[in-house]
């Protein structure tokens, strides 16, 4: 009797699980998707070449993290097409140097719309309001001044690409 209870308890404990799983191991796209077209994103802002930076980061992320074949132009060869629009991009001072009155740190904010559709136009993934931020410090020393907004946009685009590809693959 005691052995039976111990076996029953062991079985009960072994069969109970917490329900957690490791993220990033499940691809949520349909099996028939092998090729994804990622045409140049549309830029509705005045920020020069931001769409090129974001497009290149997404293509690089798909190429390095997935097995999908990536095309630059939408065509009949693509099983799905990822389209994105940069809706807004801004750089706003966050803090000021009290002695000079100049900006000491700046916040870069980019807003985007993204949609992944299959050949028939069925939406596989969509997010109409991606919002990414990146902060940087402004150099106060004129001799070593370095314009930091381009590297900030680059970091932001890499963060966006990692997040977007993860969201598409994990179905968020």
URDA-V346417 format. One record per backbone hydrogen bond with DSSP energy under -1.0 kcal/mol. CO is the residue of the C=O (numbers start at 1). NH is the residue of the N-H. Records with the same first field share a line. If there is no record, write none. Layout:
CO=NH ; NH
This chain:
1=5
2=6
3=7
4=8
5=9
6=10
7=11
8=12
9=13
10=14
11=15
12=16
30=33
34=69
35=79 ; 80
36=71
37=82
42=86
47=50
49=53
50=54
51=55
52=56
53=57
54=58
55=59
56=60
57=61
58=62
59=63
60=64
61=65
62=66
69=36
71=38
75=78
79=119
80=37
81=117
83=115
84=42
85=113
86=44
88=111
90=109
92=107
95=104 ; 105
97=101
102=97
104=138
105=94 ; 95
106=136
107=92
108=134
109=90
110=132
111=87 ; 88
112=130
113=85
114=127
115=83
116=124 ; 125
117=81
118=121
122=118
125=116
127=114
130=112
132=110
134=108
136=106
148=152
149=153
150=154
151=155
152=156
153=157
154=158
155=159
156=160
157=161
158=162
159=163
160=164
161=165
162=166
163=167
164=168
165=169
166=170
167=172
169=28
